[in-house]
Amino acid sequence: MPADTRIADRIEIADLFARLANLLDEQRHDDAHTVYTDDFVGHSPRGELHGLDELTALLKRSQVTGEHTQHVHGDVLVDVDGDRAKATANQLTYFYRNGEPPHRTSGLRVACTAVRTSAGWRFSEMQVTLAWTHGS
């Protein structure tokens, strides 16, 4: 595979993290298909889920009226192997209400498998590990 293709793949996969953050922060849960595969598998401190329907339902149930989030990803590493890739990132999540400072923050480690689909790269599996949390 040419170097420019590998670089483009790595950039597109890294962009998935930014697109994920925007989707979560804007509460566009019905757009999960733009970031995840239909058969997505997720592992987190909340348990395991399978497929977009379970994921979307969890995201909607997790909404708290009047609460917003700001997700920030850093230290993104991507290792592409053909049409599959492993990607990791650190995630900071800030929970706040309009005009107020965050009342809760969390640090997480995210490890993903991404696959090339006809619509572009998507996360097919994700392991979310809570590193710390502060506040209520």
HELIX and SHEET records of a PDB file:
HELIX    1   1 ALA A    3  ASP A   25  1                                  23    
HELIX    2   2 HIS A   29  THR A   34  5                                   6    
HELIX    3   3 GLY A   51  SER A   62  1                                  12    
SHEET    1   A 6 GLY A  47  HIS A  50  0                                        
SHEET    2   A 6 TYR A  36  SER A  44 -1                                        
SHEET    3   A 6 GLY A 120  GLY A 135  1                                        
SHEET    4   A 6 ARG A 104  THR A 117 -1                                        
SHEET    5   A 6 ARG A  84  TYR A  96 -1                                        
SHEET    6   A 6 HIS A  68  ASP A  81 -1                                        
END                                                                             
